[in-house]
Amino acid sequence: MVGWRESAACQNVDPDLFFPVGTGAPALIQAEEAKEVCRECPVRQACLDWAMDDSRQLSGVWGGLREDERQSLKRRLRRRSHRPA
């Protein structure tokens, strides 16, 4: 088990909350509920880093971001790293 998970706010929350099915209103509401748990999490950044770098999670809410939000963040970070100083 990854060390930061022991301190995660979601540790005692139903994991299904973080994996909404579909793209309609119910799924978006569920994702927002999951993100609300993440907002109070002391290890949010470690979770996000793990999802984006170490495990390359393609689904679910990790570190307070949905899949599409993580992909957007990755693109922004890539563009920033390729800009001349």
Backbone as XML, in Angstrom:
<?xml version="1.0"?>
<chain id="A" units="angstrom">
  <residue number="1" name="MET">
    <atom name="N" x="0.841" y="-1.187" z="0.000"/>
    <atom name="CA" x="0.000" y="0.000" z="0.000"/>
    <atom name="C" x="0.885" y="1.249" z="0.000"/>
  </residue>
  <residue number="2" name="VAL">
    <atom name="N" x="0.482" y="2.247" z="-0.745"/>
    <atom name="CA" x="1.214" y="3.499" z="-0.829"/>
    <atom name="C" x="1.069" y="4.230" z="0.499"/>
  </residue>
  <residue number="3" name="GLY">
    <atom name="N" x="2.169" y="4.735" z="1.082"/>
    <atom name="CA" x="2.187" y="5.342" z="2.407"/>
    <atom name="C" x="1.210" y="6.473" z="2.629"/>
  </residue>
  <residue number="4" name="TRP">
    <atom name="N" x="1.031" y="7.351" z="1.651"/>
    <atom name="CA" x="0.152" y="8.497" z="1.835"/>
    <atom name="C" x="-1.301" y="8.092" z="2.005"/>
  </residue>
  <residue number="5" name="ARG">
    <atom name="N" x="-1.673" y="6.930" z="1.522"/>
    <atom name="CA" x="-3.072" y="6.485" z="1.597"/>
    <atom name="C" x="-3.559" y="6.330" z="3.038"/>
  </residue>
  <residue number="6" name="GLU">
    <atom name="N" x="-2.646" y="6.052" z="3.950"/>
    <atom name="CA" x="-3.025" y="5.893" z="5.354"/>
    <atom name="C" x="-3.588" y="7.178" z="5.940"/>
  </residue>
  <residue number="7" name="SER">
    <atom name="N" x="-3.248" y="8.333" z="5.358"/>
    <atom name="CA" x="-3.725" y="9.627" z="5.841"/>
    <atom name="C" x="-4.809" y="10.233" z="4.966"/>
  </residue>
  <residue number="8" name="ALA">
    <atom name="N" x="-5.230" y="9.526" z="3.944"/>
    <atom name="CA" x="-6.189" y="10.066" z="2.974"/>
    <atom name="C" x="-7.576" y="10.249" z="3.583"/>
  </residue>
  <residue number="9" name="ALA">
    <atom name="N" x="-8.229" y="11.341" z="3.215"/>
    <atom name="CA" x="-9.586" y="11.634" z="3.685"/>
    <atom name="C" x="-10.583" y="10.604" z="3.173"/>
  </residue>
  <residue number="10" name="CYS">
    <atom name="N" x="-10.274" y="9.933" z="2.081"/>
    <atom name="CA" x="-11.199" y="8.972" z="1.474"/>
    <atom name="C" x="-11.049" y="7.563" z="2.039"/>
  </residue>
  <residue number="11" name="GLN">
    <atom name="N" x="-10.160" y="7.402" z="2.972"/>
    <atom name="CA" x="-9.846" y="6.066" z="3.488"/>
    <atom name="C" x="-11.082" y="5.293" z="3.941"/>
  </residue>
  <residue number="12" name="ASN">
    <atom name="N" x="-12.063" y="5.964" z="4.520"/>
    <atom name="CA" x="-13.257" y="5.286" z="5.012"/>
    <atom name="C" x="-14.505" y="5.627" z="4.205"/>
  </residue>
  <residue number="13" name="VAL">
    <atom name="N" x="-14.298" y="6.050" z="2.957"/>
    <atom name="CA" x="-15.401" y="6.398" z="2.059"/>
    <atom name="C" x="-15.534" y="5.286" z="1.020"/>
  </residue>
  <residue number="14" name="ASP">
    <atom name="N" x="-16.760" y="5.008" z="0.605"/>
    <atom name="CA" x="-17.001" y="3.987" z="-0.413"/>
    <atom name="C" x="-16.212" y="4.337" z="-1.674"/>
  </residue>
  <residue number="15" name="PRO">
    <atom name="N" x="-15.298" y="3.481" z="-2.110"/>
    <atom name="CA" x="-14.471" y="3.770" z="-3.291"/>
    <atom name="C" x="-15.288" y="4.025" z="-4.559"/>
  </residue>
  <residue number="16" name="ASP">
    <atom name="N" x="-16.480" y="3.462" z="-4.650"/>
    <atom name="CA" x="-17.316" y="3.667" z="-5.834"/>
    <atom name="C" x="-17.639" y="5.138" z="-6.058"/>
  </residue>
  <residue number="17" name="LEU">
    <atom name="N" x="-17.639" y="5.939" z="-4.979"/>
    <atom name="CA" x="-17.910" y="7.367" z="-5.115"/>
    <atom name="C" x="-16.929" y="8.015" z="-6.087"/>
  </residue>
  <residue number="18" name="PHE">
    <atom name="N" x="-15.700" y="7.534" z="-6.113"/>
    <atom name="CA" x="-14.629" y="8.146" z="-6.895"/>
    <atom name="C" x="-14.557" y="7.644" z="-8.334"/>
  </residue>
  <residue number="19" name="PHE">
    <atom name="N" x="-15.492" y="6.780" z="-8.711"/>
    <atom name="CA" x="-15.508" y="6.221" z="-10.058"/>
    <atom name="C" x="-16.903" y="6.328" z="-10.665"/>
  </residue>
  <residue number="20" name="PRO">
    <atom name="N" x="-17.333" y="7.569" z="-10.954"/>
    <atom name="CA" x="-18.660" y="7.755" z="-11.562"/>
    <atom name="C" x="-18.714" y="7.074" z="-12.926"/>
  </residue>
  <residue number="21" name="VAL">
    <atom name="N" x="-19.897" y="6.592" z="-13.255"/>
    <atom name="CA" x="-20.105" y="5.924" z="-14.543"/>
    <atom name="C" x="-20.881" y="6.868" z="-15.449"/>
  </residue>
  <residue number="22" name="GLY">
    <atom name="N" x="-20.346" y="7.101" z="-16.640"/>
    <atom name="CA" x="-21.022" y="7.948" z="-17.609"/>
    <atom name="C" x="-20.529" y="9.381" z="-17.573"/>
  </residue>
  <residue number="23" name="THR">
    <atom name="N" x="-21.218" y="10.218" z="-18.361"/>
    <atom name="CA" x="-20.820" y="11.634" z="-18.461"/>
    <atom name="C" x="-21.988" y="12.573" z="-18.219"/>
  </residue>
  <residue number="24" name="GLY">
    <atom name="N" x="-23.136" y="12.024" z="-17.881"/>
    <atom name="CA" x="-24.320" y="12.851" z="-17.666"/>
    <atom name="C" x="-24.331" y="13.514" z="-16.301"/>
  </residue>
  <residue number="25" name="ALA">
    <atom name="N" x="-25.445" y="14.171" z="-16.013"/>
    <atom name="CA" x="-25.592" y="14.918" z="-14.764"/>
    <atom name="C" x="-25.344" y="14.067" z="-13.513"/>
  </residue>
  <residue number="26" name="PRO">
    <atom name="N" x="-25.886" y="12.851" z="-13.419"/>
    <atom name="CA" x="-25.626" y="12.060" z="-12.203"/>
    <atom name="C" x="-24.137" y="11.782" z="-11.989"/>
  </residue>
  <residue number="27" name="ALA">
    <atom name="N" x="-23.421" y="11.492" z="-13.063"/>
    <atom name="CA" x="-21.982" y="11.221" z="-12.942"/>
    <atom name="C" x="-21.225" y="12.479" z="-12.533"/>
  </residue>
  <residue number="28" name="LEU">
    <atom name="N" x="-21.616" y="13.618" z="-13.090"/>
    <atom name="CA" x="-20.954" y="14.875" z="-12.726"/>
    <atom name="C" x="-21.212" y="15.239" z="-11.271"/>
  </residue>
  <residue number="29" name="ILE">
    <atom name="N" x="-22.423" y="15.008" z="-10.809"/>
    <atom name="CA" x="-22.747" y="15.267" z="-9.401"/>
    <atom name="C" x="-21.935" y="14.348" z="-8.497"/>
  </residue>
  <residue number="30" name="GLN">
    <atom name="N" x="-21.838" y="13.091" z="-8.878"/>
    <atom name="CA" x="-21.053" y="12.135" z="-8.096"/>
    <atom name="C" x="-19.587" y="12.548" z="-8.057"/>
  </residue>
  <residue number="31" name="ALA">
    <atom name="N" x="-19.044" y="12.984" z="-9.190"/>
    <atom name="CA" x="-17.650" y="13.429" z="-9.237"/>
    <atom name="C" x="-17.448" y="14.637" z="-8.319"/>
  </residue>
  <residue number="32" name="GLU">
    <atom name="N" x="-18.404" y="15.542" z="-8.303"/>
    <atom name="CA" x="-18.300" y="16.711" z="-7.423"/>
    <atom name="C" x="-18.333" y="16.295" z="-5.958"/>
  </residue>
  <residue number="33" name="GLU">
    <atom name="N" x="-19.124" y="15.297" z="-5.625"/>
    <atom name="CA" x="-19.162" y="14.788" z="-4.253"/>
    <atom name="C" x="-17.807" y="14.180" z="-3.875"/>
  </residue>
  <residue number="34" name="ALA">
    <atom name="N" x="-17.207" y="13.459" z="-4.803"/>
    <atom name="CA" x="-15.884" y="12.878" z="-4.559"/>
    <atom name="C" x="-14.847" y="13.984" z="-4.382"/>
  </residue>
  <residue number="35" name="LYS">
    <atom name="N" x="-14.921" y="15.001" z="-5.241"/>
    <atom name="CA" x="-13.962" y="16.105" z="-5.165"/>
    <atom name="C" x="-14.103" y="16.871" z="-3.848"/>
  </residue>
  <residue number="36" name="GLU">
    <atom name="N" x="-15.304" y="16.896" z="-3.289"/>
    <atom name="CA" x="-15.522" y="17.544" z="-2.000"/>
    <atom name="C" x="-14.732" y="16.824" z="-0.903"/>
  </residue>
  <residue number="37" name="VAL">
    <atom name="N" x="-14.692" y="15.504" z="-0.956"/>
    <atom name="CA" x="-13.878" y="14.732" z="-0.010"/>
    <atom name="C" x="-12.413" y="15.117" z="-0.195"/>
  </residue>
  <residue number="38" name="CYS">
    <atom name="N" x="-11.990" y="15.229" z="-1.439"/>
    <atom name="CA" x="-10.589" y="15.547" z="-1.746"/>
    <atom name="C" x="-10.185" y="16.938" z="-1.257"/>
  </residue>
  <residue number="39" name="ARG">
    <atom name="N" x="-11.112" y="17.880" z="-1.289"/>
    <atom name="CA" x="-10.778" y="19.261" z="-0.893"/>
    <atom name="C" x="-10.252" y="19.343" z="0.531"/>
  </residue>
  <residue number="40" name="GLU">
    <atom name="N" x="-10.716" y="18.451" z="1.395"/>
    <atom name="CA" x="-10.301" y="18.462" z="2.794"/>
    <atom name="C" x="-9.148" y="17.497" z="3.082"/>
  </residue>
  <residue number="41" name="CYS">
    <atom name="N" x="-8.626" y="16.867" z="2.054"/>
    <atom name="CA" x="-7.635" y="15.806" z="2.233"/>
    <atom name="C" x="-6.223" y="16.358" z="2.454"/>
  </residue>
  <residue number="42" name="PRO">
    <atom name="N" x="-5.545" y="15.885" z="3.504"/>
    <atom name="CA" x="-4.188" y="16.357" z="3.779"/>
    <atom name="C" x="-3.136" y="15.812" z="2.807"/>
  </residue>
  <residue number="43" name="VAL">
    <atom name="N" x="-3.482" y="14.788" z="2.039"/>
    <atom name="CA" x="-2.516" y="14.192" z="1.108"/>
    <atom name="C" x="-2.995" y="14.304" z="-0.333"/>
  </residue>
  <residue number="44" name="ARG">
    <atom name="N" x="-3.793" y="15.317" z="-0.604"/>
    <atom name="CA" x="-4.366" y="15.500" z="-1.938"/>
    <atom name="C" x="-3.287" y="15.559" z="-3.027"/>
  </residue>
  <residue number="45" name="GLN">
    <atom name="N" x="-2.242" y="16.331" z="-2.796"/>
    <atom name="CA" x="-1.201" y="16.478" z="-3.811"/>
    <atom name="C" x="-0.466" y="15.162" z="-4.055"/>
  </residue>
  <residue number="46" name="ALA">
    <atom name="N" x="-0.188" y="14.420" z="-2.999"/>
    <atom name="CA" x="0.485" y="13.121" z="-3.159"/>
    <atom name="C" x="-0.387" y="12.166" z="-3.970"/>
  </residue>
  <residue number="47" name="CYS">
    <atom name="N" x="-1.686" y="12.201" z="-3.722"/>
    <atom name="CA" x="-2.632" y="11.363" z="-4.469"/>
    <atom name="C" x="-2.630" y="11.749" z="-5.942"/>
  </residue>
  <residue number="48" name="LEU">
    <atom name="N" x="-2.695" y="13.043" z="-6.209"/>
    <atom name="CA" x="-2.692" y="13.525" z="-7.584"/>
    <atom name="C" x="-1.390" y="13.154" z="-8.282"/>
  </residue>
  <residue number="49" name="ASP">
    <atom name="N" x="-0.277" y="13.362" z="-7.613"/>
    <atom name="CA" x="1.025" y="13.012" z="-8.193"/>
    <atom name="C" x="1.082" y="11.519" z="-8.524"/>
  </residue>
  <residue number="50" name="TRP">
    <atom name="N" x="0.605" y="10.699" z="-7.611"/>
    <atom name="CA" x="0.613" y="9.253" z="-7.829"/>
    <atom name="C" x="-0.234" y="8.889" z="-9.034"/>
  </residue>
  <residue number="51" name="ALA">
    <atom name="N" x="-1.416" y="9.483" z="-9.122"/>
    <atom name="CA" x="-2.325" y="9.169" z="-10.230"/>
    <atom name="C" x="-1.771" y="9.618" z="-11.567"/>
  </residue>
  <residue number="52" name="MET">
    <atom name="N" x="-1.058" y="10.728" z="-11.587"/>
    <atom name="CA" x="-0.563" y="11.272" z="-12.853"/>
    <atom name="C" x="0.786" y="10.702" z="-13.250"/>
  </residue>
  <residue number="53" name="ASP">
    <atom name="N" x="1.634" y="10.419" z="-12.287"/>
    <atom name="CA" x="2.997" y="10.014" z="-12.612"/>
    <atom name="C" x="3.257" y="8.532" z="-12.404"/>
  </residue>
  <residue number="54" name="ASP">
    <atom name="N" x="2.980" y="8.063" z="-11.211"/>
    <atom name="CA" x="3.367" y="6.711" z="-10.857"/>
    <atom name="C" x="2.456" y="5.643" z="-11.447"/>
  </residue>
  <residue number="55" name="SER">
    <atom name="N" x="1.158" y="5.854" z="-11.356"/>
    <atom name="CA" x="0.249" y="4.792" z="-11.777"/>
    <atom name="C" x="-0.473" y="5.088" z="-13.078"/>
  </residue>
  <residue number="56" name="ARG">
    <atom name="N" x="-0.449" y="6.343" z="-13.500"/>
    <atom name="CA" x="-1.127" y="6.768" z="-14.724"/>
    <atom name="C" x="-2.600" y="6.339" z="-14.725"/>
  </residue>
  <residue number="57" name="GLN">
    <atom name="N" x="-3.292" y="6.686" z="-13.660"/>
    <atom name="CA" x="-4.708" y="6.357" z="-13.536"/>
    <atom name="C" x="-5.497" y="7.022" z="-14.654"/>
  </residue>
  <residue number="58" name="LEU">
    <atom name="N" x="-6.279" y="6.247" z="-15.361"/>
    <atom name="CA" x="-7.044" y="6.760" z="-16.487"/>
    <atom name="C" x="-8.499" y="7.017" z="-16.129"/>
  </residue>
  <residue number="59" name="SER">
    <atom name="N" x="-8.945" y="6.550" z="-14.993"/>
    <atom name="CA" x="-10.345" y="6.757" z="-14.626"/>
    <atom name="C" x="-10.450" y="7.156" z="-13.157"/>
  </residue>
  <residue number="60" name="GLY">
    <atom name="N" x="-11.569" y="7.759" z="-12.845"/>
    <atom name="CA" x="-11.846" y="8.104" z="-11.464"/>
    <atom name="C" x="-11.358" y="9.483" z="-11.066"/>
  </residue>
  <residue number="61" name="VAL">
    <atom name="N" x="-11.731" y="9.857" z="-9.850"/>
    <atom name="CA" x="-11.297" y="11.119" z="-9.244"/>
    <atom name="C" x="-10.107" y="10.800" z="-8.347"/>
  </residue>
  <residue number="62" name="TRP">
    <atom name="N" x="-8.989" y="11.451" z="-8.633"/>
    <atom name="CA" x="-7.759" y="11.278" z="-7.854"/>
    <atom name="C" x="-7.198" y="12.663" z="-7.572"/>
  </residue>
  <residue number="63" name="GLY">
    <atom name="N" x="-6.851" y="12.935" z="-6.336"/>
    <atom name="CA" x="-6.282" y="14.228" z="-5.990"/>
    <atom name="C" x="-7.219" y="15.384" z="-6.299"/>
  </residue>
  <residue number="64" name="GLY">
    <atom name="N" x="-8.503" y="15.115" z="-6.316"/>
    <atom name="CA" x="-9.487" y="16.159" z="-6.553"/>
    <atom name="C" x="-9.752" y="16.485" z="-8.010"/>
  </residue>
  <residue number="65" name="LEU">
    <atom name="N" x="-9.229" y="15.676" z="-8.932"/>
    <atom name="CA" x="-9.441" y="15.937" z="-10.360"/>
    <atom name="C" x="-10.017" y="14.711" z="-11.063"/>
  </residue>
  <residue number="66" name="ARG">
    <atom name="N" x="-10.959" y="14.974" z="-11.974"/>
    <atom name="CA" x="-11.491" y="13.922" z="-12.845"/>
    <atom name="C" x="-10.448" y="13.596" z="-13.916"/>
  </residue>
  <residue number="67" name="GLU">
    <atom name="N" x="-10.734" y="12.547" z="-14.680"/>
    <atom name="CA" x="-9.809" y="12.126" z="-15.748"/>
    <atom name="C" x="-9.514" y="13.261" z="-16.718"/>
  </residue>
  <residue number="68" name="ASP">
    <atom name="N" x="-10.573" y="13.937" z="-17.192"/>
    <atom name="CA" x="-10.375" y="15.000" z="-18.174"/>
    <atom name="C" x="-9.594" y="16.172" z="-17.580"/>
  </residue>
  <residue number="69" name="GLU">
    <atom name="N" x="-9.783" y="16.433" z="-16.309"/>
    <atom name="CA" x="-9.047" y="17.519" z="-15.662"/>
    <atom name="C" x="-7.565" y="17.166" z="-15.503"/>
  </residue>
  <residue number="70" name="ARG">
    <atom name="N" x="-7.289" y="15.893" z="-15.210"/>
    <atom name="CA" x="-5.880" y="15.468" z="-15.113"/>
    <atom name="C" x="-5.202" y="15.538" z="-16.470"/>
  </residue>
  <residue number="71" name="GLN">
    <atom name="N" x="-5.921" y="15.146" z="-17.527"/>
    <atom name="CA" x="-5.343" y="15.221" z="-18.873"/>
    <atom name="C" x="-5.051" y="16.666" z="-19.257"/>
  </residue>
  <residue number="72" name="SER">
    <atom name="N" x="-5.958" y="17.554" z="-18.939"/>
    <atom name="CA" x="-5.756" y="18.976" z="-19.219"/>
    <atom name="C" x="-4.551" y="19.514" z="-18.453"/>
  </residue>
  <residue number="73" name="LEU">
    <atom name="N" x="-4.434" y="19.139" z="-17.192"/>
    <atom name="CA" x="-3.291" y="19.566" z="-16.381"/>
    <atom name="C" x="-1.987" y="19.042" z="-16.976"/>
  </residue>
  <residue number="74" name="LYS">
    <atom name="N" x="-1.976" y="17.797" z="-17.421"/>
    <atom name="CA" x="-0.769" y="17.226" z="-18.040"/>
    <atom name="C" x="-0.367" y="18.021" z="-19.279"/>
  </residue>
  <residue number="75" name="ARG">
    <atom name="N" x="-1.356" y="18.379" z="-20.112"/>
    <atom name="CA" x="-1.047" y="19.162" z="-21.317"/>
    <atom name="C" x="-0.460" y="20.526" z="-20.945"/>
  </residue>
  <residue number="76" name="ARG">
    <atom name="N" x="-1.062" y="21.184" z="-19.955"/>
    <atom name="CA" x="-0.546" y="22.494" z="-19.529"/>
    <atom name="C" x="0.884" y="22.379" z="-18.989"/>
  </residue>
  <residue number="77" name="LEU">
    <atom name="N" x="1.138" y="21.359" z="-18.215"/>
    <atom name="CA" x="2.472" y="21.170" z="-17.656"/>
    <atom name="C" x="3.489" y="20.868" z="-18.747"/>
  </residue>
  <residue number="78" name="ARG">
    <atom name="N" x="3.086" y="20.075" z="-19.738"/>
    <atom name="CA" x="3.979" y="19.774" z="-20.865"/>
    <atom name="C" x="4.326" y="21.030" z="-21.651"/>
  </residue>
  <residue number="79" name="ARG">
    <atom name="N" x="3.294" y="21.849" z="-21.940"/>
    <atom name="CA" x="3.532" y="23.091" z="-22.673"/>
    <atom name="C" x="4.464" y="24.007" z="-21.897"/>
  </residue>
  <residue number="80" name="ARG">
    <atom name="N" x="4.252" y="24.091" z="-20.598"/>
    <atom name="CA" x="5.095" y="24.943" z="-19.753"/>
    <atom name="C" x="6.548" y="24.455" z="-19.742"/>
  </residue>
  <residue number="81" name="SER">
    <atom name="N" x="6.738" y="23.137" z="-19.722"/>
    <atom name="CA" x="8.096" y="22.601" z="-19.648"/>
    <atom name="C" x="8.830" y="22.739" z="-20.973"/>
  </residue>
  <residue number="82" name="HIS">
    <atom name="N" x="8.101" y="22.920" z="-22.082"/>
    <atom name="CA" x="8.738" y="23.066" z="-23.394"/>
    <atom name="C" x="8.952" y="24.510" z="-23.810"/>
  </residue>
  <residue number="83" name="ARG">
    <atom name="N" x="8.499" y="25.444" z="-23.004"/>
    <atom name="CA" x="8.707" y="26.855" z="-23.338"/>
    <atom name="C" x="10.156" y="27.240" z="-23.068"/>
  </residue>
  <residue number="84" name="PRO">
    <atom name="N" x="10.705" y="28.078" z="-23.943"/>
    <atom name="CA" x="12.075" y="28.556" z="-23.685"/>
    <atom name="C" x="12.093" y="29.477" z="-22.472"/>
  </residue>
  <residue number="85" name="ALA">
    <atom name="N" x="13.158" y="29.413" z="-21.738"/>
    <atom name="CA" x="13.274" y="30.235" z="-20.505"/>
    <atom name="C" x="13.592" y="31.671" z="-20.812"/>
  </residue>
</chain>
